[in-house]
Amino acid sequence: MAIGVLSLLGFQLVDAAFVSHLGTQPLAAQSFTFPVTFLMIGIQVGLGIAIAALISRAIGAGEIERSRRLGSLVLFGGTAALGVLAVILWFARGLLFSQLGANAETLDLISPYWAVQLPANWLGAMLYFGYTLFRAHNNTKVPGTLMVLTSLLNLALDPVFIFGFGPVPSFGLQGAAIATVIAFFIGLVILCLRLSRENWLSLTELGPEIQRSTGPFATIAGPAMISQLMPPLAAMAATGLIASLGDQAVAAWGLQSRLETMSLMVVLGLTMSLPPWLGHCYGAGNWQRIRALTYIAFQAALVWQLAFGIVMALAAPWVAQGLAGAAAVQDGLVSLIRFMLPSYALLGICMLVVSASNALNWPFRAMLISFARLFVCYLPCVALGVWYGTMTSIAIGALAGNILAGLMAWITFRVSLARIDEAAAAA
């Protein structure tokens, strides 16, 4: 899953790198869409968390037929829900992006790009729901392989549609979205063919299953979606704050956002692969194994993020030069990389705690941790950095917010496990 996440997020970074050669304004226009794209991703991930938890618990408890009905519900219901959201976001584009700080000239660039990027996001959501079904059955090879395949397709198609090649005209910024649509569509066809070989779906007794599972689903999905919506909402707020410093600052922040998700590939791989495993253990009542799995995941996140962050901090000038064309954007990106990437070691701990809490039937606790991370720790520190007025101060503020969030999440998780031990001892 980490390899798949690396390739999937890598192609988003490649998108931004190609677009940066079109100029600062197209890159800024694309950067304004990132938080809204993350909004869609947050909703689909929230739905996927709930379904993966219910399916994995059903498998752990031996309820195989129920797991098949739940699989059918996530594929059909999730696809319909994200399609409706895409339509709403299209008609709200003017108000939405103007509120984020985009001027009239930037809005003119956003509209044709957004018209294609929204269908790409919807196809990506359909792929994600399919991936969730495989992960719930402890199969991470298929989604990981498809992530790599779609990323390679996007990498090959990006320069063709952005800059033009042979009979294909240059589509500019819109070409990045066209390449994503084609890559996701091919991946979706392969996923459907692979799903047809598995006996993981059932269309019988879906009505009674909806009645039975609505309550447990809402208990998990509601807080999980709120938790997943908080990062894009916080990203919108941060983008709006940074927009006060100009398009160059927004462009640097947008590139850093792509680097952030790519650098968290191991953590994101763990958040995808760990919850179904924990769900199986939860269904079987095996808390000793749950504790061992979570601590191994924490150690892996700390070691990887610290090592990767230090390397990237040392290589920041060369990375910025390869990603950004304008010198001012490069300077801002260097500061963001040097201060923010090492702090993702503690951010990774916080993300894993939230993911594990959803799998262990603590959805409201996960939601509260997500809220505290973003709106108590992260955004106030970033706002202080914006108030000071430099990209370095913004980077230092984000670093402080991530450190506070990681410590808060770790302490909360330790207390939760201690209460489980106390309850077991009392019993």
C-alpha atoms as one frame of an Amber mdcrd trajectory, in Angstrom:
protein
   0.000   0.000   0.000   2.893   2.379   0.700   4.217   1.793  -2.827   0.740
   2.376  -4.238   0.279   5.554  -2.220   3.704   6.799  -3.333   2.806   6.333
  -6.990  -0.692   7.783  -6.622   0.486  10.883  -4.780   3.585  11.055  -6.932
   1.515  11.619 -10.053  -0.266  14.510  -8.321   3.146  16.017  -7.651   4.084
  15.354 -11.285   0.907  17.178 -12.331   1.949  20.214 -10.306   5.516  20.059
 -11.626   4.340  20.029 -15.262   1.804  22.794 -14.638   4.480  24.948 -12.962
   6.180  25.228 -16.366   3.049  26.917 -17.705   3.666  29.817 -15.293   2.948
  30.927 -11.759  -0.710  31.794 -12.373  -1.764  28.358 -13.768   0.037  26.725
 -10.843  -1.757  29.033  -8.411  -5.090  28.228 -10.132  -4.454  24.506  -9.704
  -3.362  25.064  -6.091  -6.717  26.707  -5.294  -8.478  23.466  -6.329  -6.363
  21.236  -4.065  -8.348  21.857  -0.850 -11.669  21.221  -2.617 -10.316  18.018
  -4.146  -9.238  16.987  -0.654 -12.806  17.721   0.461 -14.122  15.076  -1.946
 -11.363  12.698  -0.918 -12.245  13.277   2.745 -15.862  12.235   2.191 -14.936
   9.129   0.208 -12.327   8.136   2.801 -14.854   8.643   5.612 -17.324   6.344
   3.856 -14.559   3.854   3.154 -13.415   3.836   6.789 -16.903   2.934   7.989
 -17.460   0.200   5.436 -13.976  -1.285   5.876 -14.532  -1.382   9.644 -17.929
  -3.095   9.333 -16.753  -5.585   6.687 -13.567  -6.508   8.566 -15.463  -6.934
  11.845 -18.048  -9.109  10.084 -15.279 -11.283   8.645 -13.579 -11.485  12.047
 -16.888 -12.606  13.599 -17.519 -15.179  10.840 -20.436 -13.296   9.192 -19.260
 -13.792   5.609 -22.617 -13.310   3.860 -23.132 -10.017   5.654 -19.695  -8.824
   4.542 -20.770  -9.436   0.925 -23.920  -7.362   1.323 -21.900  -4.545   2.890
 -19.492  -4.672  -0.050 -22.328  -4.116  -2.506 -23.662  -1.208  -0.475 -20.349
   0.668  -0.454 -19.812   0.332  -4.198 -23.274   1.547  -5.209 -24.040   3.992
  -2.398 -20.612   5.592  -2.306 -20.510   6.111  -6.065 -23.922   7.826  -6.032
 -23.041  10.046  -3.064 -19.800  11.319  -4.629 -21.528  11.924  -7.955 -24.065
  14.233  -6.279 -21.243  16.042  -4.461 -19.376  16.584  -7.744 -22.435  18.249
  -9.293 -22.839  20.533  -6.263 -19.171  21.553  -6.343 -19.422  22.419 -10.038
 -22.308  24.850  -9.581 -20.696  26.336  -6.447 -17.289  26.861  -8.092 -17.496
  30.654  -8.445 -18.483  31.342  -4.867 -16.167  28.658  -3.497 -12.932  29.715
  -5.163 -13.565  33.427  -4.778 -13.962  32.839  -1.045 -10.603  31.058  -1.074
  -9.000  34.197  -2.480  -8.925  33.570  -6.250  -9.236  36.727  -8.364 -11.241
  37.016 -11.591  -8.294  36.165 -13.851  -7.465  33.060 -11.833 -11.140  31.994
 -11.851 -11.067  32.064 -15.654  -8.255  29.515 -15.539  -9.917  27.381 -12.868
 -13.295  26.846 -14.587 -12.192  24.792 -17.651  -9.764  22.807 -15.487 -12.429
  22.141 -12.844 -14.895  20.939 -15.499 -12.603  17.966 -16.182 -11.023  17.557
 -12.739 -14.403  16.933 -11.069 -15.136  13.845 -13.228 -11.568  12.725 -12.515
 -12.243  13.041  -8.781 -15.463  11.023  -9.162 -13.686   8.236 -11.048 -10.989
   8.297  -8.360 -13.683   7.859  -5.703 -15.080   4.814  -7.515 -11.585   3.351
  -7.619 -11.133   4.053  -3.912 -14.322   2.220  -2.957 -13.097  -0.769  -4.930
  -9.742  -0.557  -3.169 -11.567  -0.463   0.182 -13.304  -3.733  -0.611 -10.004
  -5.451  -1.378  -8.344  -4.032   1.747 -11.216  -5.201   3.940 -10.435  -8.734
   2.729  -6.719  -8.253   3.521  -5.746  -7.983  -0.154  -3.509  -4.943  -0.587
  -1.665  -6.163  -3.697  -4.475  -5.407  -6.151  -5.118  -1.803  -5.019  -1.370
  -1.163  -4.689  -0.704  -2.466  -8.198  -3.558  -0.440  -9.700  -2.322   2.712
  -7.968   1.074   2.209  -9.600  -0.505   1.501 -12.999  -2.772   4.570 -12.990
   0.133   6.738 -11.844   2.374   5.535 -14.677  -0.417   6.133 -17.180  -0.913
   9.649 -15.854   2.831  10.307 -15.979   2.940   9.275 -19.632  -0.179  11.231
 -20.619   0.494  14.466 -18.712   3.047  16.035 -21.107   1.021  14.854 -24.112
  -2.159  16.687 -23.100  -0.599  19.632 -21.257   1.951  20.635 -23.917   0.624
  18.769 -26.954   2.243  15.987 -28.973   1.694  15.001 -32.607  -2.031  15.185
 -33.444  -2.919  15.955 -29.794  -3.218  19.741 -29.277  -1.951  21.557 -26.195
  -4.669  21.791 -23.542  -2.541  23.598 -20.952  -3.802  23.337 -17.384  -6.895
  21.392 -18.500  -4.633  18.726 -20.005  -3.501  17.620 -16.533  -7.105  16.765
 -15.653  -7.717  15.015 -18.994  -4.720  12.746 -18.380  -6.071  11.877 -14.921
  -9.524  11.009 -16.308  -8.057   8.599 -18.863  -5.737   6.946 -16.326  -8.498
   6.501 -13.724 -10.954   5.141 -16.298  -8.506   2.467 -17.439  -7.802   1.564
 -13.799 -11.536   1.311 -13.096 -12.085  -1.098 -15.991  -9.298  -3.352 -14.704
 -10.665  -3.163 -11.148 -14.149  -4.232 -12.281 -12.698  -7.182 -14.186 -10.726
  -8.219 -11.100 -13.751  -7.854  -8.814 -15.803 -10.110 -11.087 -13.467 -12.982
 -10.132 -14.142 -12.619  -6.381 -17.188 -13.695  -4.396 -17.276 -10.564  -2.255
 -20.585  -9.038  -3.367 -24.215  -9.992  -2.837 -27.421  -8.343  -4.035 -29.743
 -10.423  -1.873 -31.448  -9.001   1.227 -29.900  -5.572   0.803 -33.015  -3.910
   2.270 -32.823  -5.695   5.631 -29.056  -5.153   5.649 -29.520  -1.403   5.187
 -31.873  -1.353   8.172 -29.469  -3.424  10.271 -26.296  -1.554   9.345 -27.527
   2.052   9.134 -27.044   2.663  12.846 -23.530   1.162  13.141 -22.565   2.714
   9.802 -23.704   6.194  10.849 -21.952   5.822  14.209 -18.657   5.274  12.403
 -19.178   7.133   9.120 -20.492  10.365  10.651 -17.501  11.089  12.889 -15.119
   9.567  10.316 -16.370  11.850   7.544 -16.186  14.846   9.856 -12.637  13.814
  10.738 -11.751  13.461   7.056 -13.450  16.735   6.118 -11.498  18.668   8.714
  -8.145  18.495   6.841  -9.525  19.930   3.567 -11.466  22.580   5.493  -8.307
  23.451   7.402  -6.407  23.435   4.079  -8.967  25.873   2.650  -8.533  28.118
   5.671  -4.737  27.918   5.412  -4.847  28.643   1.672  -7.097  31.638   2.313
  -4.654  32.952   4.923  -1.629  32.447   2.694  -3.417  34.027  -0.303  -2.985
  37.354   1.472   0.744  37.055   0.702   0.187  36.724  -3.074   0.066  34.121
  -5.871   3.714  33.137  -5.392   3.067  32.164  -1.779  -0.035  30.160  -2.820
   1.983  28.398  -5.537   4.733  27.434  -3.067   2.145  26.253  -0.549   0.397
  24.171  -3.229   3.637  22.420  -4.168   4.362  21.807  -0.491   0.899  20.256
  -0.102   1.753  17.775  -2.854   5.105  17.033  -1.226   3.376  16.580   2.134
   1.047  13.847   0.944   3.849  12.144  -0.988   6.226  12.207   1.973   3.535
  10.610   4.155   3.311   7.574   1.866   4.306   5.065   4.574   1.870   6.576
   7.072  -0.926   6.629   4.502  -0.129   3.045   3.541  -0.416   2.100   7.206
  -3.705   3.977   7.629  -5.095   1.936   4.720  -3.741  -1.495   5.653  -3.822
  -1.354   9.469  -7.562  -0.693  10.179  -8.913  -3.875   8.491  -6.353  -5.917
  10.428  -7.332  -4.176  13.645 -10.992  -4.732  12.769 -10.419  -8.475  12.466
  -8.674  -8.481  15.862 -11.450  -6.354  17.378 -14.087  -8.759  16.091 -12.159
 -11.615  17.706 -11.503  -9.674  20.948  -7.704  -9.918  20.602  -6.496  -6.718
  22.330  -2.967  -7.991  22.866  -2.446  -8.225  19.114  -4.093  -4.828  18.609
  -1.591  -3.241  20.989   1.372  -4.927  19.276   0.207  -3.884  15.784  -0.345
  -0.236  16.687   3.026   0.129  18.405   4.830  -1.395  15.422   3.001   1.083
  13.171   4.014   4.019  15.398   7.666   2.976  15.297   7.615   2.593  11.512
   6.085   6.057  11.091   8.601   7.740  13.391  11.659   6.158  11.792  10.538
   6.719   8.200   9.298  10.287   8.573  12.340  11.470  10.506  14.779   9.901
   8.036  12.880  11.122   4.974  12.320  14.580   6.446  15.987  15.104   7.220
  17.061  13.990   3.734  14.496  16.267   2.094  15.522  19.201   4.292  19.136
  18.798   3.126  18.074  18.467  -0.518  15.468  21.274  -0.351  17.178  23.732
  -2.808  17.463  21.087  -5.522  13.940  19.767  -4.948  12.495  23.277  -5.162
  14.446  24.011  -8.312  13.081  20.874  -9.960   9.459  21.590  -9.009   9.087
  25.349  -9.403  10.080  27.689 -12.191   9.920  31.125 -10.514  12.732  32.010
  -8.106  10.351  33.460  -5.501   8.301  30.248  -5.492  11.497  28.220  -5.106
  12.629  30.278  -2.103   9.292  29.836  -0.339   9.236  26.113  -1.074  12.736
  25.634   0.377  11.648  27.117   3.709   8.496  24.986   3.817  10.395  21.773
   3.078  13.134  22.374   5.639  10.838  23.009   8.560   7.693  21.041   7.786
   8.810  17.663   6.452  10.744  16.508   9.573   7.703  17.404  11.706   5.604
  14.822   9.857   7.037  12.154  12.176   4.667  13.367  14.893   1.928  14.194
  12.395   2.127  10.537  11.306   1.550   9.394  14.883  -1.579  11.534  15.049
  -2.908  10.180  11.750  -2.343   6.579  12.859  -4.111   7.196  16.173  -7.153
   8.561  14.314  -7.158   5.621  11.891  -6.793   3.038  14.664  -9.488   4.706
  16.778 -12.030   4.371  13.958 -11.196   0.670  13.580 -11.465   0.092  17.359
 -14.963   1.579  17.664 -13.810   4.950  19.050 -15.100   7.154  16.198 -15.958
  10.177  18.346 -12.555  10.073  19.987 -10.974  10.011  16.520 -13.086  13.002
  15.489 -12.065  14.994  18.565  -8.379  14.210  17.976  -8.708  15.358  14.349
 -10.407  18.567  15.448  -7.756  19.311  18.070  -4.931  18.591  15.624  -6.169
  21.012  13.010  -8.059  23.752  14.798  -6.317  23.839  18.169  -2.737  22.943
  17.213  -2.152  23.503  13.469  -4.200  26.432  12.149  -3.492  28.853  15.032
   0.245  28.254  14.610   0.033  28.759  10.819  -2.020  31.935  11.360   0.732
  33.288  13.602   3.225  32.566  10.839   1.088  34.395   8.265   0.740  37.319
  10.645   4.536  37.530  10.837   4.532  37.683   7.026   7.208  35.281   5.705
   7.197  31.737   4.334   9.784  30.786   6.957   7.517  31.914   9.781   4.623
  29.977   8.228   6.793  26.851   8.035   7.874  27.207  11.677   4.248  27.647
  12.718   3.218  24.480  10.858   6.099  22.589  12.471   4.990  23.643  15.950
   1.394  22.636  15.209   2.409  19.160  14.026   4.559  18.553  17.111   1.747
  19.551  19.452  -0.742  17.364  17.559   1.472  14.283  17.681   2.084  14.563
  21.407  -1.615  15.105  22.106  -2.662  12.062  20.046  -0.042   9.765  21.592
  -1.072  10.647  25.140  -4.758  10.154  24.307  -4.148   6.727  22.763  -2.055
   5.549  25.710  -4.816   6.597  28.116  -7.433   4.758  26.013  -5.464   1.512
  26.070  -4.860   1.867  29.813  -8.624   2.084  30.360  -9.095  -1.139  28.363
  -6.551  -2.849  30.628  -8.307  -1.529  33.736 -11.677  -2.793  32.489 -10.203
  -6.214  31.722  -8.597  -6.413  35.168 -11.879  -5.438  36.850 -13.751  -8.089
  34.847
